[in-house]
């Protein structure tokens, strides 16, 4: 008979078996949970990346120190992408006898493709706009004050007379808080006409693109392998300024973590259901082998039956995932605001593939072993139950789990930490279970009769008891990480930006203005005032060798060497800084010293003892590198890549940079402050803080949605683990009832058995979740002072143990009432 037809007939005949239905239900719910998690995670990640796109002004781009070759915009046009061309460079503007160095952005009128350009017009009305028209320019407040101009006046830039069409209030800038020079935005054609972008200019050209995700991805993939000018680099949402990039990275890591744990929960549930089904099929396979059926045909029959079950189950799971995703969209619309993309289909399809892979990986060992059942097992059940000490096929689930962790985590560090944590939990649970079983055999003879029955049942099924305890521990660990540790990590992330985080920055503060300015802020109710000196310089040599004659492996080094640098100094190590090599400055060093951030160390290949030469104002300064610092750029404090010792740097020409916190509702007072100190530039970063808080809130909501679906997978693990020994327990109950045991005694025995399993699972899960949370908090999410919520973990672990006991009792309720006649029927 055809093998496929025989498999379908077997599936139709066995569909009434609870084991097969459990396996099918596990697969359906696993694919549904994975699909919903993946779909929701994808859309929230899209939302987060959309926020990043608004910061850089487009979905993707490329920048280079020379004009970009024609194939880059041509390829974008063929893909239907919107295009914005621009160039940034320093230039001097003139107004009468006054002059000012400006940081100029020359752009076409398509700018920005994403986000908004906020302008104040000549009437003082705030509006959103695009790049300036030919003959006009936008200046920020600092430039207007420095040149003593107002909107509508004329200035000369690049040899051309341009009219100031608006005051530049805010622009997409990658999350950058401050710039060294005042900002100007002019028309790209005007800059080209004035020769500001010719050969030898210090302009950096940029091409920004925006469009559908597929088109953006296609162009990005092509651009990564296309020949590029020297020094060119892609501009992506992931490469925004450090404060925002860390927020995006953390958000992605949180979402990957929740999706991954849900997938692992589903895998454990499928494995347990398959194990139970394989045990049920042992007698039938032994009969087929006794009747002369070849081993290969038996294995093919089992594989065909499993395939016939898996295909419709995964299809149903994928359809259910799409339906639930649409429902989640309806209730979680606030998460997806501003994301015009349709509901994606590929996450549900990918979940089907992952579900099939997990099914094959976790179900193949017990089913493959079925084909090796000896024909004599028809007469001797013990032969069928005998398991070899080691079989390489049992490594398949481990390898599948590792592949799942690796593919879904998106981070080698996160994958390693999670795999090590779960392996530790499994090992600890197995060892603890073996230890308790060893103690049970010695304690049972003198215990209460009901307790003795429970302990004896555990000891009699040692292998199965260890599997149950380990599976429950893994499932509870994943649930505790999702339900307790993940919210604690999010809270730790949120607490890094407390309510009084500095939300205003001040540039160009003069030394003589410091005291009066501080007193004015105090009267306004501002706090967290921090002032640091700011000198503008340029790196010209390393160990006496000019930087333009040195070669560096990091392509960023050349770009940074050409830039003006922000230099500062401090007598004490500033907050959010940590010395990781060398020593901090002594009070009066013999020669000038400098402390460098780790990024500068790696970018320029610096080592302790190197000498850096800076041009500052009209003079030079040679400073010896005496320490390297780890800077927490996620904080909104004033931080610098390079810090000089104050003994030698205090004489450098400098202004002051200040930051402070001021609650909302002081717009009028801040306007008066700006008029009282016209030389100052006040930078409001509330918008940037709001973006980061928005990202945290979106991820928090997404984790709660994911947790709801993960609980379904956790319930599957619990049900499958508790049902794994149902057949043996039913047989034992009938035998004990035959020998005179009462139902109450059997219930107490079952309660003791499941209480011990729950205690093992809860204890190891709490310890494992705490360890994984501490490890991930420090190494993946970089929350330096994160402490796992120990008491909630302990309480939830205890509750989990009680739930395991109660669900175990509920599941064995029918078992404890098994009639003695059942024993005779089974015989």
Buried (B, 14 or more C-beta within 10 A) or exposed (E): EEEBEBBBBBBEEBEEBEBBBBBBBBBBBBBBBBBBBBBBBBBBBBBBBBBBBBBBBBBBBBBBBBBBBEEBBEBBEEBEBBBBBBBBBBBEBBBEEEBBBBBBBBBBBBBBBBBBBBBBBEEEEEEEBBBBEEBBBBBBBBBBBBBEBEBEBEBBBBEBEBBBBBBBBBBBBBBBBBBBBBBBBBBBBBBBBBEBBEEEBEBBBBBBBBBBEEBBBBBBEBBEEBEBBEBBBBBBBBBBBBBBBBBBBBBBBBBBBBBBBBBBBBBBBBBBBBBBBBBBBBBBBBBBBBEEBEBEBBBBBBBBBBBBBBEEBBEBBBBBBBBBBEEBBEEBEEBBEEBEBEBBBEBBBBBBEBBBBBBBBBBBBBBBBBBBBEBEBBEEEEBBBEEEEEEEEBEBBBEBBEBBBBBBBBBEEBBBBBBEBBBBBBEBBBBBBBEBBEEBBEEBEEBBEBBBBBBBBBBBBBEBBBBBBBBBBBBBBBBBBBBBBBBBBBBBBBEBBEEEBBBBBBBBBEEEBEEEBBEBBEEBEBEBBBBBBBBBBBBBBBEEEEBEEBEBEEEBBBBBBBEBBBBBBBEEBBEBBEBEBBEBBEEEBEEBBBBBBBBBBBBBBBEBEBBBBBBBEEEEBBBBBBBBBBBBBBBBBBBBBBBBBBBBBEEBEBBBBBBBBBEEEBEEBBEEBBEEBEEBBBBBBEEBBEBBBBBBBBBBBBBBBBBEBBBBBBBBBBBBBBBBBBBBBBBBBBBBBBEEBEEEBBBBBBBBBBBBBBBBBBBBBBBBBBBBBBBBBBEBBBBEEBEBBEEBBBEBBBEBBBBBBBBBBEBBEEBBEBEBEBBEEEE
